[in-house]
């Protein structure tokens, strides 16, 4: 996370990134990780970071507000090297909310140097097949390809927390 540009570099449209996971659990359990304070705090944020949720209104149009906090030595050092604060207030809204089926979160991105705040969307679809639950996450691009790459890296990192919890086998990447 050290290639932080000084200003935003808006380029041609980028494709959304789709990440899939199939876990030996229920859709209800996966859903709770996105829709409850305890669930969200248990896994959200890349390795080396944690979150403290201040508002989580699990409903269409409901607010999501949390602090993203660097709490591991390597994450703290990385944030300091980039000139970024160790904690950042993050806000968003549940744009779509269909329990145990689909949700979308629209986050306000207000930390990119040289860029006015903008929004980006994460969509998640859930399905159950026997004893396994599938989660398909679509990360929509940021204005700058660098921040899209950082977003994908961060989300992939935070998924390792779920991979460990549910024993992901590496299928459904």
C-alpha positions as CSV (number, residue, x, y, z in Angstrom):
1,X,0.0,0.0,0.0
2,X,2.9,2.4,-0.6
3,X,2.1,3.5,-4.2
4,X,-0.2,6.4,-3.1
5,X,-0.4,9.1,-5.8
6,X,-0.5,12.7,-4.7
7,X,-3.5,13.5,-6.8
8,X,-6.4,11.6,-8.4
9,X,-5.8,10.3,-11.9
10,X,-9.2,10.0,-13.5
11,X,-8.9,7.7,-16.6
12,X,-11.1,5.6,-18.9
13,X,-13.9,3.6,-17.3
14,X,-12.8,0.5,-15.4
15,X,-14.6,-2.9,-15.1
16,X,-16.1,-4.0,-11.8
17,X,-14.3,-6.8,-10.0
18,X,-16.2,-9.9,-8.9
19,X,-15.0,-12.0,-6.0
20,X,-16.8,-15.2,-5.1
21,X,-16.6,-17.4,-2.0
22,X,-18.4,-20.6,-1.1
23,X,-18.3,-21.5,2.6
24,X,-19.6,-24.4,4.6
25,X,-22.1,-22.3,6.5
26,X,-25.6,-20.9,6.1
27,X,-26.6,-17.8,4.1
28,X,-28.1,-16.5,7.4
29,X,-24.7,-16.6,9.0
30,X,-23.0,-14.8,6.1
31,X,-25.8,-12.3,6.0
32,X,-25.3,-11.4,9.7
33,X,-21.7,-10.5,8.9
34,X,-23.0,-7.7,6.7
35,X,-26.1,-6.7,8.5
36,X,-25.3,-6.7,12.2
37,X,-22.9,-4.6,14.3
38,X,-21.2,-7.6,15.9
39,X,-21.0,-9.4,12.5
40,X,-19.6,-6.4,10.6
41,X,-17.0,-5.6,13.3
42,X,-15.9,-9.3,13.4
43,X,-14.3,-9.2,9.9
44,X,-14.6,-5.9,8.1
45,X,-11.3,-4.2,7.2
46,X,-8.1,-5.6,5.7
47,X,-5.6,-7.6,7.7
48,X,-4.0,-5.2,10.3
49,X,-7.2,-3.1,10.5
50,X,-10.4,-3.3,12.6
51,X,-13.6,-1.3,12.6
52,X,-15.8,0.2,15.2
53,X,-19.3,0.6,14.1
54,X,-21.2,3.7,15.2
55,X,-24.4,3.2,13.1
56,X,-25.7,0.2,11.2
57,X,-29.2,0.5,10.1
58,X,-29.9,-2.7,8.2
59,X,-32.6,-1.7,5.9
60,X,-33.0,0.0,2.5
61,X,-31.6,3.5,2.8
62,X,-30.1,2.7,6.2
63,X,-26.9,4.3,7.4
64,X,-23.6,2.6,7.9
65,X,-21.0,4.6,9.8
66,X,-17.8,3.2,11.2
67,X,-14.2,4.0,11.9
68,X,-11.5,2.0,10.0
69,X,-8.6,1.7,12.4
70,X,-5.0,0.5,11.7
71,X,-4.2,-1.6,14.7
72,X,-1.3,-3.9,13.7
73,X,2.3,-2.6,13.6
74,X,2.7,-3.1,9.8
75,X,-0.6,-1.4,9.0
76,X,0.3,1.5,11.3
77,X,3.7,1.9,9.6
78,X,2.1,1.7,6.2
79,X,-0.5,4.4,7.0
80,X,2.2,6.6,8.4
81,X,4.4,6.1,5.3
82,X,1.4,7.2,3.1
83,X,0.8,10.2,5.3
84,X,-2.7,8.8,6.1
85,X,-4.3,9.0,9.6
86,X,-4.4,5.7,11.6
87,X,-8.2,6.0,11.9
88,X,-10.7,7.2,9.4
89,X,-14.4,7.8,9.8
90,X,-16.3,6.0,7.0
91,X,-19.9,6.4,6.0
92,X,-22.2,4.8,3.6
93,X,-25.8,3.6,3.0
94,X,-27.5,0.3,2.3
95,X,-28.8,1.1,-1.1
96,X,-30.4,-2.4,-1.7
97,X,-31.4,-4.7,1.1
98,X,-33.1,-8.0,0.5
99,X,-32.5,-10.2,3.5
100,X,-30.5,-13.4,2.8
101,X,-30.5,-12.6,-1.0
102,X,-28.8,-9.4,-1.9
103,X,-27.5,-6.1,-0.6
104,X,-25.5,-3.2,-1.9
105,X,-23.5,-0.7,0.1
106,X,-22.7,2.7,-1.2
107,X,-19.6,4.2,0.5
108,X,-18.5,7.8,0.4
109,X,-14.9,7.9,-0.6
110,X,-13.4,11.1,1.0
111,X,-9.8,10.2,1.6
112,X,-8.3,10.3,-1.9
113,X,-5.7,13.1,-2.1
114,X,-6.6,15.7,-4.7
115,X,-10.1,14.3,-5.3
116,X,-13.5,15.6,-4.2
117,X,-15.6,13.0,-2.3
118,X,-17.3,10.5,-4.5
119,X,-19.3,7.3,-4.0
120,X,-18.5,3.7,-4.9
121,X,-20.7,0.6,-4.6
122,X,-20.2,-2.9,-3.3
123,X,-23.0,-5.4,-4.3
124,X,-23.4,-8.8,-2.6
125,X,-25.5,-11.7,-3.7
126,X,-26.1,-14.7,-1.4
127,X,-27.3,-18.3,-2.3
128,X,-27.6,-21.5,-0.4
129,X,-26.7,-24.9,-1.9
130,X,-27.1,-27.7,0.7
131,X,-24.7,-27.1,3.5
132,X,-22.8,-24.4,1.6
133,X,-23.5,-20.7,1.2
134,X,-22.2,-18.7,-1.8
135,X,-21.4,-15.1,-1.6
136,X,-20.7,-13.1,-4.8
137,X,-19.3,-9.7,-4.2
138,X,-19.0,-7.0,-7.0
139,X,-16.7,-4.2,-6.3
140,X,-17.4,-1.2,-8.5
141,X,-14.4,0.9,-9.6
142,X,-13.2,4.1,-8.0
143,X,-12.5,7.2,-10.1
144,X,-8.7,6.4,-10.2
145,X,-7.5,2.9,-11.1
146,X,-4.9,3.1,-8.3
147,X,-7.7,3.3,-5.7
148,X,-9.7,0.6,-7.5
149,X,-6.6,-1.7,-7.1
150,X,-6.2,-0.7,-3.5
151,X,-9.9,-1.4,-2.8
152,X,-9.6,-4.9,-4.4
153,X,-6.5,-5.6,-2.4
154,X,-8.1,-4.5,0.8
155,X,-11.3,-6.4,0.3
156,X,-9.4,-9.6,-0.7
157,X,-7.3,-9.2,2.5
158,X,-10.3,-8.8,4.7
159,X,-11.9,-11.9,3.1
160,X,-9.0,-13.9,4.6
161,X,-10.7,-13.4,7.9
162,X,-13.8,-15.2,6.6
163,X,-11.7,-17.8,4.8
164,X,-10.1,-18.8,8.2
165,X,-13.4,-18.7,10.0
166,X,-15.2,-21.0,7.5
167,X,-12.3,-23.0,6.2
168,X,-12.5,-21.8,2.6
169,X,-10.9,-24.3,0.2
170,X,-9.8,-21.9,-2.5
171,X,-12.8,-22.7,-4.8
172,X,-15.0,-19.9,-6.0
173,X,-12.3,-17.3,-6.2
